[in-house]
Amino acid sequence: MSASASAPAVDFDPKDPVALAQALVRAETVTPDEGAGIGLLEAALSSAGFRCLRCDRGGVANLFARFGFSGPVLGFNGHTDVVPTGDPAAWSRPPFSGEIAEGRLHGRGACDMKTGVAAFVAAALRWAEGRDPQATGSLSLLITGDEEGPSEHGTVAILD
């Protein structure tokens, strides 16, 4: 487990779950390729005071982020990887466009589970920003890039 030294810059408000979901959908994170999805989350969380540790193993990017060190601990778990897109011609919109049309976010991972990760990360960022410094408890986020693949180097690596 190590802290990453080269997380990408975040050029939008990551506390906006829609903007964060769009950015994650635009990241080409076909298992096991990170496509900068984990790095994007790491940059957003670390800039808000979360302690971020990369748990990369077997060519898979994983992230453990925690805010606070006392109990109780509330944890969220999710993944940013997606299955291959198949034939791009079969898509009505590009699979990594992150386009919003007709009130819907389109692209690979919009339903499973990049939007879920965006929602809990945006909520965690808002919580950390408004948290009373005297409050007890902490928040942990476990985000893997190996749920859609063999699932041997994702959550297992973080728990190890």
Secondary structure as GFF3:
##gff-version 3
##sequence-region A 1 160
A	DSSP	alpha_helix	17	26	.	.	.	ID=ss1
A	DSSP	alpha_helix	37	47	.	.	.	ID=ss2
A	DSSP	beta_strand	51	54	.	.	.	ID=ss3
A	DSSP	beta_strand	62	67	.	.	.	ID=ss4
A	DSSP	beta_strand	73	79	.	.	.	ID=ss5
A	DSSP	three_ten_helix	88	90	.	.	.	ID=ss6
A	DSSP	beta_strand	100	101	.	.	.	ID=ss7
A	DSSP	beta_strand	104	105	.	.	.	ID=ss8
A	DSSP	alpha_helix	114	130	.	.	.	ID=ss9
A	DSSP	beta_strand	138	144	.	.	.	ID=ss10
A	DSSP	alpha_helix	155	159	.	.	.	ID=ss11
###
